[in-house]
Amino acid sequence: MASILVDYENVSTTDGLKGVEYLNENDTLIIFYSQCCEKIRAEYIEMIEKSQCEFQTYKLARTGKNALDFYIAVECGFLSAGGQKQICIISKDKGFGAVSDFFHIKDEMGETTVCIAANIESALVASNAPEDELRKKLIQERSKALNIDAEQARIKEHRVFIAKISRTFEGTKYEQKTDRILRFIESQDIKSPRLLYTGSMHEFGREDGREIYQMLKQVV
């Protein structure tokens, strides 16, 4: 995704910024707003900063009907002229369909496409860019429906497992490494004692790895 233009006046009270956490340093996020919607949730700002995307804002200088819409339409033209191939407008205003249509029929716009989506997540899922495939899969994985009872049982079992590991190393010289040991166990596809042994040696070194393995094999 190249550039995401947010009609914040239209989506500030809904979930327009849903999916902002999936942006990265290759994305540009531009928020268009007016004096009636000057606030943004702190968590969104934190996610924008963490994403390292290029972040820009434009505040409406003079009130008027559909004024922000014109700002966004003009910016689409500037971005296209600057070589941007992918532009997405985040808005529930169906009038932006005309902007998308114009880019579709205007040969001078080259390969630039303009999509309209209700939120950032939907825009990313709808993207056809090859570079977006990995995050599309991530979004879809996180959005899939899960069985409530099965997940409750899984979480309970996981917490019991964490408590067991913590008790195993409590009072030992490896107690301070318990969090690291837990991360190691959860990151491994351990299907046999041999894999646990070699993994422990690789992660913690020959001497510590051997001792940690001896302790882990009793509970894993």
Steps between C-alpha positions, in 0.01 A plus 500: 500500500649834402278779634201491733284812514264515797181706486518541877192721519306205360655211694630653825205367701505155340782253440669682214848457647449133575804317362745789543726261691569312176663797327876507446781728384396458136157653558381859505210592728332837445218612728266775379306662784309809606443691823208273583728195528836611636547214746646155441535213744844467658522132406472588131782751526715240676434248222567758226832591659595136548417417138757755374270590212520848349234694690343823374194705596296770329253715692213663317576871462150616414174325581269406220287213375718209383811716545714215634384283212650748256826504699522124471413493130768759424757308707424188298595695189825624654594151616428350160707769329781419740501138395284334766332189363283407796273741682221412741242737643365407843144627509139383505406779262388328182571818303867404487403229254513772234867563579576131460304489174688801363836334557367189330391674181770768475790358298735777614483362852699202385494203737378692805204335673282659766301277733238596758477319834326550834821446697872437455473129567243456221723699264797273569296183458367627166846592372631306201861610549739204537677671790174501696450123489676428831306754700176397329559149628580639847178702507295204381662273758421742781145555372393138466220369722603268783303269727453672837510184712805363321689827540408529867633149557818579303568816702440315826735220397765750396483679835536169683805422285659839576445446872661155476810635325527783752484256792761279337760777495395678818787516747756378245785694342286525188204670670592836346493337156147363538348751255768421243447126550126544447560695179737226386245225564217689331713577194600138443325223311620237743393156387765292672743511796785529250358820354453638850860410584658651189280808529599554864870463417469750216302753703680484836844362425650160566512498882183696582314343209566149630377586849194686376416209272516256792252715688273566204465141390321425827217742421488546122 
